[in-house]
Amino acid sequence: MSIEETINLLKKQWCSIEDLMKLAQVSRTKAYNIKNDISENLEEQGFKLPLGLLPMIEVVKYLRIDLDYLERMSKL
């Protein structure tokens, strides 16, 4: 996946399983495991989530995506 494709995915407010599979480059099963980890953590904090979606900012934190690096590389 190119930097532009990654940035376009990260611009979304909500992350679907398909988006998560692309960002983490994992299978559907692993993406569901990641989704469950993030969902459980947020629900323990008292947040309610839309069915099947995760806040993109939480996905970025979980995957430790370096947004500054992506921004610099997209300008090259």
C-alpha positions in Angstrom: 0.0 0.0 0.0 1.4 3.4 -0.9 1.8 6.4 1.4 -1.1 8.2 -0.3 -3.4 5.2 0.2 -2.4 5.0 3.8 -3.0 8.7 4.3 -6.4 8.5 2.6 -7.4 5.7 5.0 -6.2 7.6 8.0 -8.3 10.6 7.0 -11.4 8.7 7.9 -13.1 9.3 11.3 -14.1 5.6 11.7 -12.1 2.5 10.9 -13.8 -0.6 9.5 -12.4 -4.1 9.5 -11.4 -3.8 5.9 -9.5 -0.6 6.7 -7.8 -2.2 9.7 -6.7 -5.2 7.5 -5.1 -2.8 5.1 -3.4 -0.6 7.7 -2.1 -3.4 9.8 -1.5 -5.7 6.8 -3.1 -8.6 8.6 -5.7 -11.2 7.9 -9.4 -10.7 8.8 -9.1 -12.9 11.9 -6.1 -10.9 13.2 -8.0 -7.7 12.4 -10.9 -8.8 14.5 -8.5 -9.6 17.3 -7.1 -6.1 17.1 -10.6 -4.6 16.9 -11.7 -6.6 20.0 -8.6 -5.4 22.0 -9.3 -1.7 21.1 -13.1 -2.1 21.6 -12.7 -3.7 25.0 -10.3 -1.0 26.1 -12.6 1.8 25.1 -15.7 0.2 26.6 -13.9 -0.3 29.9 -13.3 3.5 29.8 -17.1 4.0 29.3 -17.2 4.7 25.6 -19.9 3.4 23.3 -18.9 2.5 19.8 -20.9 2.2 16.5 -21.3 -1.4 15.5 -18.2 -2.7 13.7 -16.3 0.6 13.7 -13.4 2.0 15.7 -12.3 5.6 16.1 -9.4 6.0 13.7 -7.3 7.9 16.3 -7.4 4.8 18.5 -6.3 2.6 15.7 -3.4 4.9 15.0 -2.4 4.8 18.7 -2.7 1.0 18.8 -0.7 0.4 15.7 1.7 3.2 16.6 1.5 4.8 13.2 3.9 7.8 12.9 1.7 10.5 11.3 4.6 12.9 11.1 6.7 10.5 9.2 3.9 9.8 6.7 3.4 13.5 6.2 7.1 14.1 5.5 7.3 11.1 3.1 4.2 12.2 1.2 5.9 15.6 0.5 8.9 13.9 -1.2 
